[in-house]
Amino acid sequence: MSRRHRPGGAHVLVMAKEPLPGRVKTRLCPPYSPAEAAAVAEAALADTLDAVAACGAARKVLALDGAPGPWLPPGFDVIPQRGADFNQRLAHAWSDAGGAGIQIGMDTPQVTASALDRLLQALDARPAPEPAVLGYARDGGWWVIGWRRADPRAVFTGIPMSTAGTGLAQENRLLGLGFRLHRADPLLDIDTIDDLQAVARRFPHLRTAGLAATITLQDAVA
């Protein structure tokens, strides 16, 4: 388990929704029911937060749309999401968290504490220009972003979200702002049943994988 403390007090910021039926993982329905999809979302969020809790970030911050639940480990600062769209919510979350760090969502439960530590370490590099971190998701979006110093509004305003070109648009924005980009390994985020099954097969130790297997077994029995 990673326990290294990162220089400069860098944080890991998690953007998440409270896992309520009908509000999360709706692309899993069908074949899952809204309640089953919410259970998958809760498991994915719990796996993600466990990885963050085990990493060496000086601060762990959860920007939450909704209310905390039993899936929240100790040691997190919880801040409310605010803004009219996701771009604004991202910018406000970064401003409210303050300082340097990296940010992820709740759709990549396979992320590890050691991977997060490596990305935090990439922000410690001192040669100019300023470093930034970006990791593509397999669907063309991104799963992680980070920097040491930036105006969050300049980073996110006008970026088309939830498209196959989101990752490239975000990369071009960071490069246009003068950052030296560190590219994280791409990850598959869980949006569809195929994504869930692929992650469950490769990472069977996760809560998310165990829950997916249980739901599939129940459906087969039914």
C-alpha positions in Angstrom: 0.0 0.0 0.0 1.4 3.4 -1.0 2.0 5.9 1.8 4.4 8.3 0.3 3.7 12.0 0.9 3.8 14.2 -2.2 5.8 17.4 -2.1 3.8 20.6 -2.2 0.6 19.3 -0.7 -0.9 18.0 -4.0 -4.3 16.6 -3.8 -6.3 13.9 -5.6 -9.8 15.2 -6.4 -12.6 12.8 -7.2 -15.7 14.0 -9.1 -18.7 11.8 -8.3 -22.5 11.5 -8.0 -24.3 9.9 -5.2 -25.1 6.5 -6.5 -28.9 6.7 -6.6 -31.1 4.6 -9.0 -31.9 6.6 -12.2 -29.1 9.1 -11.7 -26.0 7.0 -12.4 -24.9 4.4 -14.9 -28.1 4.7 -16.9 -26.4 3.3 -20.0 -26.3 -0.1 -18.2 -30.1 -0.1 -18.4 -31.0 -2.5 -19.9 -30.0 -5.1 -19.2 -29.6 -3.9 -15.7 -32.4 -2.4 -13.7 -31.8 1.2 -12.3 -31.2 -0.3 -8.9 -28.6 -2.7 -10.2 -26.9 0.0 -12.2 -26.8 2.2 -9.0 -25.3 -0.7 -7.1 -22.5 -1.0 -9.8 -21.9 2.7 -9.5 -21.6 2.5 -5.7 -19.1 -0.4 -6.0 -17.1 1.5 -8.6 -17.1 4.6 -6.4 -16.0 2.6 -3.4 -13.1 0.9 -5.4 -12.0 4.3 -6.7 -12.1 6.0 -3.2 -10.1 3.0 -1.7 -7.4 3.6 -4.3 -7.3 7.3 -3.5 -7.3 6.7 0.2 -4.2 4.4 -0.2 -2.2 6.8 -2.3 0.3 9.3 -0.9 -1.5 12.5 -1.8 -1.4 15.1 0.9 -5.1 15.7 0.5 -8.0 13.6 -0.7 -11.0 15.6 -1.9 -14.4 14.4 -3.1 -16.5 16.8 -5.1 -19.9 15.3 -4.7 -23.3 15.8 -6.4 -25.5 14.4 -3.6 -24.9 13.2 -0.1 -22.1 11.0 1.3 -22.8 7.4 2.2 -21.2 4.4 3.8 -19.0 4.0 0.8 -16.9 7.1 1.8 -13.7 6.2 3.6 -12.3 8.4 6.3 -9.8 11.1 5.5 -11.6 12.8 2.6 -12.6 16.5 2.4 -16.1 16.6 0.8 -17.1 19.6 -1.2 -20.4 20.1 -3.1 -20.4 20.2 -6.9 -21.8 23.5 -8.3 -22.3 24.9 -11.7 -24.8 24.7 -14.6 -22.9 22.2 -16.7 -20.1 19.7 -16.3 -17.4 22.2 -17.5 -18.5 24.6 -14.8 -18.6 21.9 -12.2 -15.1 20.8 -13.0 -13.8 24.4 -12.9 -15.5 25.1 -9.6 -14.3 21.9 -8.0 -10.7 22.7 -8.8 -11.1 26.2 -7.5 -12.7 25.0 -4.3 -10.1 22.3 -3.8 -7.3 24.8 -4.4 -3.7 24.1 -5.3 -1.9 21.5 -7.3 -3.2 18.0 -7.9 -4.9 15.5 -10.2 -8.5 14.8 -10.7 -10.4 11.6 -11.6 -14.0 10.4 -11.8 -15.9 7.3 -10.5 -15.9 5.3 -13.8 -12.4 3.8 -13.6 -12.4 1.6 -10.4 -9.4 -0.3 -11.7 -7.2 2.7 -10.9 -4.5 2.0 -8.4 -2.8 4.0 -5.6 0.6 3.4 -7.2 -0.6 4.8 -10.5 -2.0 7.9 -8.8 1.4 8.4 -7.0 3.3 8.2 -10.3 1.0 10.9 -11.7 1.5 13.1 -8.7 5.2 12.6 -9.0 5.0 13.8 -12.7 3.8 17.2 -11.3 6.9 17.5 -9.2 9.2 17.9 -12.3 10.6 21.4 -12.3 12.0 22.2 -15.7 9.9 24.7 -17.7 7.3 24.7 -19.0 4.8 23.9 -16.3 3.8 20.2 -16.3 0.2 18.9 -16.7 -1.2 15.3 -16.6 -3.8 13.9 -19.0 -4.9 10.3 -19.5 -7.3 9.3 -22.3 -10.2 7.0 -21.7 -10.8 4.3 -24.3 -13.9 5.9 -25.6 -12.1 9.1 -26.6 -12.7 11.1 -23.4 -10.2 11.4 -20.5 -10.1 9.8 -17.1 -7.4 11.9 -15.3 -6.2 15.5 -15.6 -3.9 17.5 -13.4 -1.6 20.4 -13.0 0.5 22.3 -10.5 -0.7 25.8 -11.4 -3.6 26.8 -13.8 -6.8 28.8 -14.1 -9.5 26.0 -14.1 -11.8 28.1 -16.2 -9.2 28.4 -18.9 -8.7 24.7 -18.9 -12.3 23.6 -19.1 -14.4 26.4 -20.6 -15.7 25.4 -24.1 -14.4 21.8 -24.1 -17.1 19.5 -25.5 -17.8 16.9 -22.9 -18.9 13.3 -23.3 -17.8 13.0 -26.9 -15.3 10.8 -28.8 -13.2 14.0 -29.2 -13.2 15.2 -25.6 -9.8 13.9 -24.8 -8.2 15.4 -27.9 -9.9 18.7 -27.3 -8.6 18.7 -23.7 -5.1 17.8 -24.8 -5.1 20.6 -27.4 -6.3 23.1 -24.7 -3.6 22.1 -22.3 -0.9 22.4 -25.0 -2.4 25.7 -26.1 -2.0 27.0 -22.6 1.7 26.2 -22.7 1.8 23.1 -20.5 4.4 20.3 -20.9 2.1 17.3 -21.1 2.6 14.0 -19.2 0.3 11.4 -20.8 -1.0 8.8 -18.4 -1.8 5.3 -19.6 -5.3 5.1 -21.1 -8.0 3.3 -19.1 -11.4 1.8 -20.0 -14.1 3.7 -18.2 -17.4 1.9 -17.4 -20.3 3.2 -19.4 -21.9 0.1 -21.0 -22.4 -3.5 -20.1 -19.5 -4.5 -22.4 -17.2 -2.0 -20.5 -18.3 -3.5 -17.2 -17.7 -7.0 -18.2 -14.2 -6.2 -19.7 -13.1 -4.5 -16.4 -14.6 -7.3 -14.3 -12.7 -10.0 -16.3 -9.4 -8.2 -16.0 -9.7 -7.0 -12.4 -11.7 -9.7 -10.6 -10.5 -8.6 -7.2 -12.6 -5.4 -7.4 -15.9 -4.9 -5.6 -17.2 -3.8 -9.0 -16.2 -7.2 -10.5 -17.8 -9.2 -7.7 -21.0 -7.3 -7.9 -21.2 -7.6 -11.7 -20.7 -11.4 -11.3 -23.5 -11.6 -8.7 -25.9 -9.6 -10.8 -25.2 -11.8 -13.8 -25.6 -14.9 -11.8 -28.9 -13.7 -10.4 -30.2 -12.9 -13.9 -29.1 -16.3 -15.1 -31.0 -18.0 -12.3 -34.1 -15.9 -12.9 
